[in-house]
């Protein structure tokens, strides 16, 4: 399915149909690695599992599951598959596709998860050291440390704390020793989160 078709189909589908479309899209496009050792699907599901384990609302579980779908939806697969070469703006692409499908409580943590990395790296220099190599490289392309003004702006955002939480799971959800987690375990959270 092309990305344009996906958006069109999402808008015209029922809620259960939207979950099916999104899960099928992740299953079909999530087998790539994007410079991490886990696949995008493993990363997405591990991230949702971490959100669920910390008893977060369904909207944040859904945000965790779909936070990197913009890598798959990016127009240029070369850029999207090598985020350390060029910033693919995947967080903005995801929000553009998922707008009107999910509420702000899902969209905004996704939109802010890259800014949250810059925020954390700026406030806690040791945070940068524990990032994966790919994430350290893309940090520089994504703008590097925040200015004081950028920190203030970020903290003004209603969803900035949710974005920092999502960022924490994002960094952890790269465990090659976790064998298989089933995406269907998150079906009810996604269904509940839809607009
Ligand atoms: Fe991620």
Boltz pocket constraint, residues with backbone or C-beta under 6 A from the ligand:
constraints:
  - pocket:
      binder: B
      contacts: [[A, 43], [A, 67], [A, 68], [A, 170]]
      max_distance: 6.0
